[in-house]
Every structure is written in structure tokens, then in C-alpha cells.
Amino acid sequence: MSWTRGSPFKQWTLSRNDKQSFDLYKMQIAASADGQKLNADNVGRGNTNEFKIGSLVLLSTQYLPTHAVYVFGASKLAPRFIRPFTVAERHGSAYTLELPSDMRLHPTFYVGRLKPYMQPESSSRDGSPTTTRGATSASPQASSPSPGEGELVPTPQHGSASATEAFCTFSCCLSPAI
């Protein structure tokens, strides 16, 4: 870079090498920005679920204050998602949930903090199988294995059985060691 003389204001001009370097840097920054945009478009933001108003969702406990989450002693034993809450409104990529007043939280959360609630499968009262998400639950009579078909045997307490018996968990494997 060089300063031009004779000017009341200090102006600078770029030499040919400086201009080439500047153009090269500009192209590299543009190429880097294009690559980052392409990667962001391909990968996305992860959780992009869409929930209907009235559907049930689970709320992530990450970053929630401890007064809002029931404490189970150690934090590593605390649930990662809590209760099913009902979706009240949608605001772009955020959802307003119907929270109980004792949680003392702002009710609007980003979609990445929510997970769809799946109701547990249950059979009807007459014993016929029910379907949930395309899977059928078998009746209790059909699910019990016949004797000798690999039924589970409770494992013994530590130090109360031989090493061979401790590693065998199926009744078909519990033959005495030779």
C-alpha cells in the first residue's frame, strides 16, 4: 500500500500485488460462505418437527431451572424429558404449551426442546390386540414361551453360583459343566 502525496486527506491506493491479494481473499471468503450455506442447508437444524394444536409433547429438562423439574436426588437420574403437555399455540418455530402454574416458566419453547409424545401400547378389555402406529400387540396367551424355548431365568446374586451358571441366562443353557 502506498499513500498518495499532495492530498490534504490521507488517501491510500492499492498496488497491483495488494489488489490481487485483496481479490483473492475476497473470493476465498465468498467460497467459504457458500460452503457453509450448503452444509447448513443439507444438515438443517436437527429437530424440525411440526406439532398440531392440541397434540401432546414432551419437554426437554435441559436448561430448565431446578424448581420447574422434580428432583430425584442426583441430576444424572433426573428424566431427560418431562410429562406430556398440550400444545396451545404455534409461533413460527416455537410452540406455547399449557403448563401448570407451579412450574413458574414462560410457556413458549423452541421446537428443538420438544419431542412428540407416544402413548404406550395397551390391549383392550376383551383381550383383542390393539394397534398403535401400525404395530399389533399380541395377546398374553400367544406371548408366553413354551417350556424349554429359552425362557428367562433370574440370574443369581454375585458370589452365590459358579461362573458357568452366572453367565447363563437361558434355561436351555443351564446344563452342568463337564
N, C-alpha and C positions, 0 to 999 in steps of 0.2 A: 504494500500500500504506500501511496505517496501523497503528500499534501500539495495542493496547488498553491502557487505563490501569487501574491498580488491581490488576493481577495480579502475583504475585511472579515469575512466569515471563514473560518477554517473548514474547508470542504476537502473531502478526500476522494480520490479516484482509485479504481482498481486497476492493477496492471493485468496483463494478459494471463499470467500464471494464477494470480489471485482470482480472476474471473472464472477460469476453468475449474479451480478448486471449489469455488462457491457453487458453481453449477453442478459439479459432481456431488457435493454434499446435499444439495437440494434434491437431486434425483434419488440419492440413497435414502433420504428421509421419506420421500414420497413412496418409494418401493417398500420400505419398512411399514409405513402406514397402511398400504394396500394389503400387505401380507397379514398384518394384524386384523384388518377388517375381514378378510377372507376367513381367517381362523375363527373369529368371533361369530361370523355368520354360520359357519359349519357346525361349531360346537354349541353355540347358544348359551343360555343362562342356566341350563340344567332343568330344574323343575318348572315346567310351563303348563301345569295342569289348569284346567278351567273347571270351575265348580258352578253348579246351578244354585240359585237362591232356594234355601230350604234343605239343601243336601248336608250331610254330616261329614265333618272333617276333624282330624286330629291336629293339635297344636304342638309344635316343637318347644321343648323346655329350654333349649339353648338360648342364652342371653335374657331369660326371664328372671325377674327378681325372686329371691327365695320365698318371700311372703306369698307369692302367687302360686307356688308349686308346693305340694305336700312333701315334707321332708321325710325320708325313710332312713335316717341315720347318716350313712355315708353318701356322698354325692354320686359316687360311681354306681350305687344301687338305685338311684332315682330313675324314674321312667324317662325315656327319651322323647316320648310324645304323650300328651295327656288328653283325657276324656274326649268323647265326640262332642263337638259344638256345632250348632246350626248356623249356616251362612245366612246373614241378613241382607247384605248389600255387596255390590261389586263396584270398585273404583279403579278402573284400568287394570293393573296387575296386582292390586291389593283388594282384600276382602274384609268386610266388617262382620264380626262374629257376635252371637248372642252369648255374652259372658255373664256369669253370676257376679253380683255386686261385691262379694267378699274377695274377689281376686284383685280388685283395685288396679286394673290395667286399662290402657287405651284399647278399644275393641277392634281396631283396624290393623291387619297384618299383611305383609308381603306374601305372595303365593309360594315363595320358596320356604316359608316357615310352616306351611300346611301340607297335610297328607290326606288322601281320601280314606274314609273310614269304611272298612269291610266288615259287615255284620257276620258273626260266627255262624257256621252251618249248624242247623238243628233239624231233627226229624219231627214230623207232625205227630199228633197224639195217636192216630190209628196205626202207626208203625210203618206207613208207606214212606219211601225215600223222598226227600225234597231236593230241589235243585237250587244252587246258588252259583252264578257266573258259569253255567254250563256243566258243572260237575255234580254228579249224583252221590248222595251219601248212602252207603249200604245199610241194610237192616242189621240189628245186632246179632241175629242168628247167623247170617252169612259171614260176618267179620270174625267170628271166633274160630281159631285154627283147630283142626282135629288133633288128637293126641299124637305126639311124635313128629309133628310138622314144623318144628322149630319154634315152639312156644318159649317165651322168655322165662328164665329162672332168675330169682333175685340173687345178686352177687353177694358172697359172704363178706363180713367185715374184715378189715385189714388184720392179718395175722391169725385168722381163725381157720384157714383152709390151706391146702397145699398150693403151690404155684400153678400146677396144672388146672385145678378146679377154679382158681381165681381168674384165669384168663378165659375160661369157657363160659359163655353166657347162654348158650342154647342147650336144651335138654338132650338133643341128639349128639352133642359133643361130650357129655358127661360120663363117658366110659372110663374105667380105671386105667391109669397109665401102665404100660407094660415094661 
